[in-house]
Every structure is written in C-alpha cells, then in structure tokens.
Amino acid sequence: MDVIAVLGVLLMVISESIVTVFPLSIMQSITIFSANIISLGILGFKNHTIPPIIPNCPVAYPSK
C-alpha cells in the first residue's frame, strides 16, 4: 500500500473516532470557533461582527 493511502485511512479512523467520542456540543463549539477565526481573517479584525459563542476566548474577546 502507498504511504498516502495509509495516511488517508489513519486520518479517516481518527476523524470517525473523534466524531463518535466527542459530544455534539464540543463539535459545534469547535465549528463555531473555526468559523469565527475564518470570518476574522476574511472581514478583517475591526469589521468582525459575528458574535462570539465561546466565553473567555482570547480570539473572540481580544483584550482592549
């Protein structure tokens, strides 16, 4: 087998186990967190209007 094929299977197994082990709320918060970071990069830091969901997050709540 190719190295890439083995890596792909490993990645699939890891992602499947993460989806089944972690509860839905953690996965949702990770998704919202990454969406916040992506929108920060797209819109720029000053124009960031999406309300942050995760409390006490240095990215969502920058220190003034």
Residue pairs with C-beta under 8 A, 6 or more apart in sequence:
19 27
29 53
29 54
32 53
32 54
33 53
33 54
33 57
33 59
33 60
35 50
36 48
36 50
36 52
36 53
36 54
36 59
36 60
37 59
39 48
39 50
40 48
40 59
43 49
45 62
52 59
52 60
52 61
53 60
54 60
55 61
